[in-house]
Amino acid sequence: MTAQPASATRAAPPGTGTMTSATRTKTMKAVRIHRHGGPDALIYEDVPVPALRPGDALVRVHAAAISPAEFTWRIYETPDGRSRLPKIPSHEISGVVAAVAPGAEGVAVGDAVYALTDFLRDGGAAEYVAARAADLASKPRTVDYAAAATVPLSALTAWQALFDHAHLAPGQRVLVHGAAGGVGSFAVQLARWRGAHVVATASARDVEFVRGLGADAALDYAATPFEAVARDADVVLDTVGGTVTGRSWATLRPGGLLVTIVRQPPEWTAGRPARGLFFVVEPSRAQLDELARLIDAGTVRPVVDAVLPLAQAREAYDRGINGHPRGKLVLAVAGDGGDGAVAAAPAGS
Ligand SMILES: NC(=O)c1ccc[n+]([C@@H]2O[C@H](COP(=O)([O-])OP(=O)(O)OC[C@H]3O[C@@H](n4cnc5c(N)ncnc54)[C@H](OP(=O)(O)O)[C@@H]3O)[C@@H](O)[C@H]2O)c1
């Protein structure tokens, strides 16, 4: 991350103070969720460029990856019940720093960055996003903006599940559910990198693909009950929820850990012979730096299912929900060619 020079441009909220040329535009194209529901609640429209808070950076978004389940997240009300709608979705982005506010440390205008942005603020399905500068990390150098945008939410979730919460160690056995999905595709690669033995579940058409990501064994979830194959696991990473969570207890060794990232009812671990944990991912520049190193070394590869223009966000979310994507779907925002080229090659097998 470039150290911020004393003379770096500092931006007041757009419309006031000193701004770079990039932020003189006071409106931008964005997609917003206008009501509870699904993709048909999304509108592509002109909205104000976001105002910066102290410590923020304004990022010119090049690409934003989508999470199909975002419509179900509990992020649309304030703690006292007021609506946050309309709200811009997508909280994993790549782009270039366009301006910085007072107190923003560690980034400078022009830096190529990627980030997981605050779930409770407007997201990155827009030309600009305001984010805490401390949450921005240098974009991996060897992949384009579309591929970089798939990393922050999904790979940080996999990292924090396996390493911060489960403390996965070399030689341990891990079962990864939903291994061809956004989180699961990173989890398989990270667990393999750590030296664990990886069993993965996926759709029939993705079984070979997840083996290619590094799974030692891969099961078609519709054909093979995973309890018949996965035994004595030290760790289960559940990215699916529903009955998969409850059935997973049987695969754990006594004292093993079931980490789910899908919200569970209270007391979901009561009477179980193993430990259970639900968590919500947090931004981390240090972990994104480590992930960028792994990506630039070729150890971990982001999986891009398809890249669609921002204006086609409804179609992208529809495909995410109904199309069984492999890895992530990405919205292309700035298509400026060269290092800023957004398009990524489709996910291979
Ligand atoms: N707590 C957190 O911090 C956090 C962070 C990120 C995501 N999440 C949540 O985690 C979940 C997964 O996110 P994601 O982005 O990885 O979703 P995703 O890309 O849709 O991946 C889910 C994967 O699960 C597979 N799948 C569906 N049913 C399955 C089953 N019965 N057994 C095994 N695999 C199955 C799907 O395959 P097919 O499509 O081929 O059926 C898909 O590849 C979502 O609910 C999301 O909201 C939580």
The ligand as a Gaussian input file, in Angstrom:
#p B3LYP/6-31G(d) Opt

LIG

0 1
 N      -21.439000     -15.077000       7.894000
 C      -20.697000     -14.457000       6.982000
 O      -19.819000     -13.657000       7.287000
 C      -20.928000     -14.758000       5.526000
 C      -20.001000     -14.327000       4.563000
 C      -20.214000     -14.683000       3.231000
 C      -21.328000     -15.420000       2.859000
 N      -22.208000     -15.792000       3.825000
 C      -23.377000     -16.634000       3.488000
 O      -22.844000     -17.894000       3.135000
 C      -23.662000     -18.519000       2.172000
 C      -22.802000     -18.938000       0.985000
 O      -22.295000     -17.793000       0.340000
 P      -21.584000     -17.931000      -1.073000
 O      -21.351000     -16.557000      -1.550000
 O      -20.457000     -18.881000      -1.030000
 O      -22.796000     -18.599000      -1.906000
 P      -22.767000     -19.339000      -3.295000
 O      -21.697000     -18.778000      -4.161000
 O      -24.168000     -19.350000      -3.789000
 O      -22.301000     -20.829000      -2.930000
 C      -23.122000     -21.756000      -2.342000
 C      -22.793000     -23.114000      -2.946000
 O      -23.486000     -24.139000      -2.233000
 C      -23.839000     -25.136000      -3.151000
 N      -24.897000     -25.944000      -2.571000
 C      -26.238000     -25.742000      -2.574000
 N      -26.872000     -26.726000      -1.906000
 C      -25.899000     -27.554000      -1.455000
 C      -25.913000     -28.745000      -0.686000
 N      -27.060000     -29.295000      -0.240000
 N      -24.728000     -29.337000      -0.388000
 C      -23.565000     -28.803000      -0.810000
 N      -23.487000     -27.678000      -1.550000
 C      -24.644000     -27.062000      -1.861000
 C      -24.217000     -24.395000      -4.395000
 O      -24.079000     -25.231000      -5.510000
 P      -25.191000     -25.258000      -6.678000
 O      -25.530000     -23.829000      -6.969000
 O      -24.509000     -25.928000      -7.810000
 O      -26.360000     -26.030000      -6.122000
 C      -23.204000     -23.250000      -4.390000
 O      -22.057000     -23.581000      -5.172000
 C      -24.764000     -17.516000       1.851000
 O      -25.883000     -17.827000       2.638000
 C      -24.177000     -16.179000       2.304000
 O      -25.167000     -15.248000       2.672000
 C      -22.043000     -15.486000       5.135000

